[in-house]
Amino acid sequence: MEPTLPNSFRTGPDEHGHFGIFGGRFVAETLMPLILDLEKAYTAAKADPSFQAELDFLAKHYVGRPSPLYFAERMTQHLGGAKIYFKRDELNHTGAHKINNVLGQILLARRMGKSRIIAETGAGQHGVATATACAKYGLECIVYMGAVDVERQAPNVFRMKMLGATVVPVQSGSRTLKDAMNEALRDWVTNVADTFYCIGTAAGPHPYPMMVRDFQCVIGNEVRVQMQEAEGRLPDSLIACIGGGSNAIGLFHPFLDDPSVQIFGVEAGGHGIDQKNGHAASLAGGHPGVLHGNRTYLLMDDDGQILEGHSISAGLDYPGIGPEHSWLKESGRVTYLNATDKEALDAFQLCCKLEGIIPALEPAHALAKVTELAPKLPKDHIMVMNLCGRGDKDIFNVAEHLGGM
Amino acid sequence: MTTRIDQRFAALKSEGRSALVTFVMCGDPDMATSLEILRALPKSGADIIEVGMPFTDPMADGPSIQAAGLRALKNGATLKSTLATVAEFRKTEADTPIVLMGYYNPIYVYGVDRFLVDAKAAGVDGLIVVDLPPEEDSELCLPALKAGLSFIRLATPTTDDKRLPAVLANTSGFVYYVSITGITGAAIPDYSKVAHAVERIKRHTNLPVAVGFGVKNAQSAQEIAVHADAVVVGTALIDALRRSLDENDKATATTVSAVADMVKDIAAGVQSARSKASK
């Protein structure tokens, strides 16, 4: 049967959690009843106006939303092409978009009567956001973090501990984000009664990819309104970095059915995607497979063994990607690019110098592609980049790469 | 069609005892040693053999089985070489059922149809794939049943009476009851709860019920065997194997016997369960 283009790109997933062939519920039986419960609870919460009202209140008064849509004037002049706007999600409380999703999940955990929250984290931004929300609501918080990441993201480890979370360095496997996720799943399988697993990206078994996306859509929804105010029209293109892809799907999703809006996702090209196991670009260098509860593009060898991947950015250093992105790639709606470590470092410095904003290394990957795309575009082309995290956590890492400063 | 698994359970039923199901990781620490271990298992008292398919990210397994899989992968184990080892085992052992156990991704990447053909040809009798719940039956379970392989499902303490029928619907061979919520090799289960759970499952199915996760020695095996049709032991064997390795994780002269001796010990526990029960 010929695949047909959908009438809408915004209707997924289906009732089994599938985006085309991607997504699904590939979990051990012990967890299956838990994710069914979660789906039921989320569906009920979504239909309850008081849930959304509480989330909106927190977004405004605790997170500081809406985050500004900022015209990056000097960057625009420097590149000499498209008009560039930054969506300033790095100004959120805790310094990244992660808090948007965490607050939604923590409110849901409270509705479900769960008292113990577990999370995985790579760069530590999701861990910090989770520790923050748990502190606010007096919930026990355990964060699994690869031992390698504990080392390279020391400031965030300290922040989580200050916020009262227990940070567990994961020593198994490659000791990065994927192993942290394995360990969090092992915890969940063991502590089923009182524990809520707060996943940090739009991946994992259904309903997580859908739920995390929904919570992050506040980004794109705000951009629609703000761009109307600023320019009186829709943007012409959107661009965001992708590890698991939650900041990107949050920006993209509200625009998927606007065909005039071009959409670009930027994966981590590490040392270059021609380098075997030297990058974290699952879409560019991987194949469909099944890991962590969903079918999606994965970095793996010919035997289906998962590769570690590499990126300078701990937040993008994951061998998979959210299943909706895999589907958006195959359907052709979103164009996926990648940026190397070096390109990201250059963009990082450019942003500091021209805009007085220290970006996280993750959105620096998106910015690297902005610097490539924008000069070729006309001056009336409006491009929105999601500046999804601030770079405070990265300054020592960057300094080291630049040979000390 | 009567399968090796059905025949084995029928024979044990007439003997009036439970089955001992042993789990070993294929290729741990290397394929040649693994084959020797597989060959030693039936004569040491293993009634059914679960052969682990190594995977980098075994998210329902504890540290012992994770490490075993990584040792095997480090020494070049693949799904293809795992199937070849089973085929080699089958040349000299016609009756002991072989159940492949692992995770879906290596099978998916190998190609489901090709995998089923090759597994059947190698003499595999059944599959346990941890991350394929009934919600994903169309992936592998239904094709496997069609290919004449048993698909053995895990039931857990979180599988309530409402959900059990769905879990059991396409299960064949036996049902594997995971006695704890947790990963392999974790806590010792509460035996009275296990007895209750086995009874609960048996109200829904005529299939034999095997119990695993937390069987550590002859005594815990005996406690379980009183209540269950089969006892599964895995982590304890992997730990015995690991203790026999040299400092570079290479097999030594005692590796095969370390596993075989522990199987003999646990088999004695399983076989004494009936006399204990009838006391």
Boltz contact constraints between the chains, C-beta under 6 A:
constraints:
  - contact:
      token1: [A, 25]
      token2: [B, 135]
      max_distance: 6.0
  - contact:
      token1: [A, 26]
      token2: [B, 131]
      max_distance: 6.0
  - contact:
      token1: [A, 28]
      token2: [B, 60]
      max_distance: 6.0
  - contact:
      token1: [A, 28]
      token2: [B, 130]
      max_distance: 6.0
  - contact:
      token1: [A, 29]
      token2: [B, 133]
      max_distance: 6.0
  - contact:
      token1: [A, 29]
      token2: [B, 154]
      max_distance: 6.0
  - contact:
      token1: [A, 29]
      token2: [B, 156]
      max_distance: 6.0
  - contact:
      token1: [A, 30]
      token2: [B, 156]
      max_distance: 6.0
  - contact:
      token1: [A, 30]
      token2: [B, 158]
      max_distance: 6.0
  - contact:
      token1: [A, 30]
      token2: [B, 181]
      max_distance: 6.0
  - contact:
      token1: [A, 32]
      token2: [B, 133]
      max_distance: 6.0
  - contact:
      token1: [A, 33]
      token2: [B, 158]
      max_distance: 6.0
  - contact:
      token1: [A, 172]
      token2: [B, 66]
      max_distance: 6.0
  - contact:
      token1: [A, 182]
      token2: [B, 57]
      max_distance: 6.0
  - contact:
      token1: [A, 182]
      token2: [B, 59]
      max_distance: 6.0
  - contact:
      token1: [A, 185]
      token2: [B, 59]
      max_distance: 6.0
  - contact:
      token1: [A, 186]
      token2: [B, 183]
      max_distance: 6.0
  - contact:
      token1: [A, 190]
      token2: [B, 181]
      max_distance: 6.0
  - contact:
      token1: [A, 190]
      token2: [B, 182]
      max_distance: 6.0
  - contact:
      token1: [A, 192]
      token2: [B, 158]
      max_distance: 6.0
  - contact:
      token1: [A, 192]
      token2: [B, 181]
      max_distance: 6.0
  - contact:
      token1: [A, 289]
      token2: [B, 105]
      max_distance: 6.0
  - contact:
      token1: [A, 289]
      token2: [B, 109]
      max_distance: 6.0
  - contact:
      token1: [A, 290]
      token2: [B, 104]
      max_distance: 6.0
  - contact:
      token1: [A, 290]
      token2: [B, 105]
      max_distance: 6.0
  - contact:
      token1: [A, 290]
      token2: [B, 108]
      max_distance: 6.0
  - contact:
      token1: [A, 291]
      token2: [B, 105]
      max_distance: 6.0
  - contact:
      token1: [A, 303]
      token2: [B, 78]
      max_distance: 6.0
  - contact:
      token1: [A, 303]
      token2: [B, 79]
      max_distance: 6.0
  - contact:
      token1: [A, 303]
      token2: [B, 106]
      max_distance: 6.0
  - contact:
      token1: [A, 304]
      token2: [B, 105]
      max_distance: 6.0
  - contact:
      token1: [A, 304]
      token2: [B, 106]
      max_distance: 6.0
  - contact:
      token1: [A, 304]
      token2: [B, 109]
      max_distance: 6.0
  - contact:
      token1: [A, 305]
      token2: [B, 56]
      max_distance: 6.0
  - contact:
      token1: [A, 306]
      token2: [B, 56]
      max_distance: 6.0
  - contact:
      token1: [A, 306]
      token2: [B, 57]
      max_distance: 6.0
